[in-house]
Amino acid sequence: MGFLISGIQQIGIGVTNTPEAFKWYNKHFGMNIPVFDEAAEANLMLPYTGGKPHNRHAILALNLVGGGGFEIWQYTSRTPQPPKEKIVLGDLGINILKLKSPAIKRSHDRVSSATTTGVLHTAPNGKQSFFARDPYGNPFQFCEEDSVFYKGDTENGGVFGCTIGVRDIEKSLPFYKDVLGYDVVLADETGIFEAFSFFEGGDKTFRRVILGHSENRKGAFSKLFGPTQLELIQVLDGQPKPILKDRYWGDLGYIHLCFDVKGMEDLRSFCEKHGHPFTVDSLAALKGRFDMGEAAGHFAYIEDPDGTLIEFVEAHKVPLLKKIGWYLDLNKRGPEKPLPNWMIRAMRFTKAKV
């Protein structure tokens, strides 16, 4: 294969007020490194925006404890829409965003003082975890995970993975294993889970499969992103509906799962061979680099078997210290070579105040 996946770069979160949401995630979840803060037109996502371009404001926020970031995303040319029907656990798409924490009890104590949380419990993979909601109703799962990149202001890190509702786990597994590289089954349990009482529809019978990857990810930011896990859930006594049904990409809630990659052209061919062709492709559309001002590269989207949006981003230019004009040209580095720890840790000097 002529491509590599370096880890989960971010998960998109649609909100009504980007600056307000960033402040909340900074204060309570430690997502305090704004990699970019841009207002622009989303003109390449037409298959998912009603065939029309729309303006948006987005902030990509990281946490140097480790893990992926939040792409906090707001429509500015239209009013972002909530689901037309209440989302219930097991609906098709991203149900829960997972955050990593090497000190799960301390995380539970701290987060419980700021927002609604569930009980601390043992997940099917044998690790401690708890569920929480942000002020906008989005569910999170804090997961016990020892890997740490850099000690931060909060003990939890960034994105560790997510829980995705699917119609049929057996039909979805080849996609997540063969295309995205989650080739290890860490847990596979079926039943009624007491901890799921935190959710609407959580009293039903579910099959839960937690996936990991056998090989360490490689690439510039692979040490920061660290190991990740995806959980597939299938409701066995219900009829799941698409979370984004009759809505646009970018509307309220979880938007997409994004992976940091290298070798976009080879990845395009690989996905086509596996029956998941790119539905959006900036490289083909623009015949070159996609430039966001503070960051540049290529991006593309595919869909899982139930239509959940998976984004790939191949970054070429990344701002490390914008105040002094330090931008990293990733094209000048070997694709598998991770950046020195000191270089990524220098991003702490861009940390936003609470």
N, C-alpha and C positions, 0 to 999 in steps of 0.2 A: 504494500500500500504506500502511495506517495503522499499521504497526509497523516496528520496526528491530531488528536484531541487532547488539549492540555488540562481540561477541567471545566467545571461550571463557572462561567464568567459572571453571570447574573441571572436573576429572574425578574421579569417585568411586572410592575405593580401599577395598575391604573388608579389614579386618584383625581380628586376635584381641585386640589390645591397643592402643587408640587413643593413650594417652599415650606408650607406648613407641615406636610408629611415628612419632608427631610428633617426638619427640626425635631419631630417626635421620634423618628427612627434613630437620630443621632443621640438624643438624650436617654432613651430607654433601651435601645438595642446596640448602641455603640457604633452605628454606621456613620462614621464621622469624617471620612475622607472623600470629598467630592471630586471624583476623577474628571468629570466634565459637567458643565451646567450650560445647556444650550437650548435656545428657542429656534426652531427651524420648521420647514415643511416636510412632512412625510409623504413623498410623492412616488415612492416605489412599492407601497403596500396596497395598491389598488384592489387586488383580489379580496382583501380583507377590510377595506374601508369604503365599500359601496361604489367602487369604481372612480372615486374622486380623491385627489390629494387633500390633506388636512394639515393645519398648523398644530404644533405641539411644543411643550416645554418639558425637558427631561433632565434629570440629575442622576448620574451613576455614582452610587455611594458604596464605599468599601469599609471593611473593618480589618485592621492589620493583625488581629489575633489569628486570622486565617479564614479561608472560605471565599465563596463568591460574593458578588455585590447585589444591591437592589438597583434596578433601573426604575426610578420613580417617574411616572409618565402621566402627562395631563394634556388632553385636547384643549386647544385654545380657540379653534375655529368652530367648534360645536360643543354642546354640553355632553360630557361623558355620561353614558347611560348605565344604570344599575341593571341587574338581571330582571327580566320580566316575570320570572317565577323564582320563588325562594330556592336557593341552592341547598341541596341536601347531600350528605356524605355519600360518595360513590358516583356522583354525577361526573360526566365525561370531561376531563381536563385536569388542570392543576387544582387540587383540593386544599393542600396544606404546604406551606413553605417550611423546610427544616433548617434550623440553625444549630451550629455546633457549640458545645460547652464542655470544657474540661472540669468544671466545678458545678455540676448540675444542681445540687442542693442550694448553693449560694445564688445561682441564677433564679431558681424558683422563688426563693425568699425575696429577692430584689424585684423581679418582674411582677410578683403578686401584689406588691405595694403600688404598682403603677397602672395595672390593667387586669382584666378578667383572666384567670388561669384555671386549669384543671388540676387534678391531684398528681403528685409525683408517682410514677408507676413504672413497671418493668415492661418494655416493649418486646415484641416477639423475638428480636435478636439478642435478648438478654441484657440490654443496656437500659439505664434509667432515662426517663424522658417525662415531659409534661407539655400540655397544650396551652396556648394563650391566644388572645385576639388583640389586634390593634384597634384604635378608635374607629376605624372604618369597617370593622367587621371581618377583616381578613384573618384566617386562622394560621397559627404558627406552631411548630413543634420544636422545642428545645431538646436536643439529643446529646446524651453523654458521649463525648469523643475527646480523646487525649491529645490529638495532634494540634500543636500550637505553632504559629509562625512567629509571632511577636506579642509580648505581653501588652495588653491595652488597658483602657480605662474601665472596661467591663470585662467580666470573666468569659462571657460568650463571644464567639466569633461570628462570621458571616454565614452565607448559604452553604449548607452541608448536603442539600438535595431537596427533594420534594416528594409528595404523595400524589399520584396520578390515578384518577378514576378511569377504568377501562370496562368495556363490555365483556371481554373474554380474555382472561390472563394468558391462557395457552396460545391464543392467536397474537397477543401483544408481545410475548417474551422474545420471539425471534428478532423483532425490531430493536428492542432495547439491548439485547445481547449482541447481535451481529452488526448493527449499524452504529450504536453508541458505545459498545464495548463493556456493558455491564454483564459480565459473564459468570459471576459468582452468585449463587442463591444463599443468602445469609439467614433467611427464615422463610417459612411457608406454612402458615397456619390458617385454619378456617374455624369460625365460630362467632359468638356474640361477645364483643370485647367491652368490658366495663368502662374502660377509659374513653371509649367512643361516645359515652353518654354526654360528653361535652358538646357534641354536634347534633344539629337537626338531622334526623334519620339515622343516628348512630346506634339505635336499638335493634337494627336489622342484622342479619347474618352476612358476614363478609369473609372473603378469602383475601389474605394479605401476604404478599411476596416482597421481601426486601432484597434488593440487588446491590452488589458491590462490584469492583473490578479487580481482577487478579494481578494486573500489572500496574506499577506506579505510572502516573501520567508524566509526560515529558513536555518541555516547552518553556518559554521565557518566564511565565508566571505560575508554573506548575507547583512550585513550593508554597506559594501563597494560597492557591486554590485548595491544595491538599487532596486527600482521599474524599470521595463523595459516595452517597447512597441514594438510590431511587426506590420508592415503595409503590407497587402497583396494588390497587384495591379493586375488588369486584363485588358488588352487592348481589347476593344470591337470591334474595326474596324481594326485589324491587325492580323498577324500570328506570334506569339512569337516563338523563337528558344532557345534551351538550351545555356546558357552563356558559359558553358564548353564543348560545342559540339566539338568532335574530338580533345580534349586536355586532359591533365592530371590534377588531383587534385594537387594543388601547382603551376600551371601555373599562368600567370600574372592576377591580379585582385582579386576579393573576392573569397575565397576558401570554407569556411565553417562558420557556426554559431555554437559556442561551449557553452555548459552549464556545470556548476559546479554541480556535483551530489554526492549523497551518496546512497549506496545500489545497486551496479551495477548488481548483479545477479537477484535481484527482478525486476529491471528496464528492464533487458533482457526479462524476462517472460512477463512483462506488454506490452512491445512493440510487442512481438510476437502475443499476444492475440489481439492486435489492428491492426494487419496486416502489421506491419513495423519491421521486424526482423533485428537484427544487421547484417550489411554487412561486418564490420570489428570488431574484438573483441579481444583485447590484453589479457584479462584474460583467455579466452579459448585457445588462441594461445600459450601463454607463460606459462600457468599453474601457474600463480603467478603475482607478481608485475612488472610493466614496469618501468625501471629506466633510467632517463635522466641525471644522474649525480647530477644535482642541484635540481631536482624534481623527484618524483616517485609516482606511482599510477596505475590506470587502465584507458584505454580509449576505446571507441567504436563509431561506426558510424551507423546511419540509414539514410534513404532518405525520403523526403516528397513526396507527390503524383506525383510531377513532376521531381523528381530526385535531388532536392537541398540537399546538404549534411549537416546533423546535427551531431555534435560531442558531446559526453558526456565524461567528465573527472572526475574521482574520485581520488582526490589528497590524498596521504598518507604522503608525506614529502614535505614541502615547505620551501624554503630559505627566512628568514626574514632579517637577517644581515649576509651575507656570509663572510664578512671580519673578523668577530669574531667567525665564525662557528656556528651561531645561526640558527638551522633548526627546524622547528615545526613538530612534529609527530602528525598528526591529528587523528590517530587511538586511541589515548589516551583520546580523548574528546568525549562527547556526540554528536551525529550527528546533532542535531538541535540547539545546543548551539552556539551562535555567539562568535567570539573572542572578547576580550576586545578592546575597541577603541584604547587605548594607544599602544597595541601590534601591530596593523596594522599600526598605525601612525609612529611607529618606522622605517618603511620602507623608510620614507623620508630621512633617513641618507644614503641610497643607491642611492639617486637621481643622475642621470648623469648630467654633466655640459652641458650647451648649447654650 
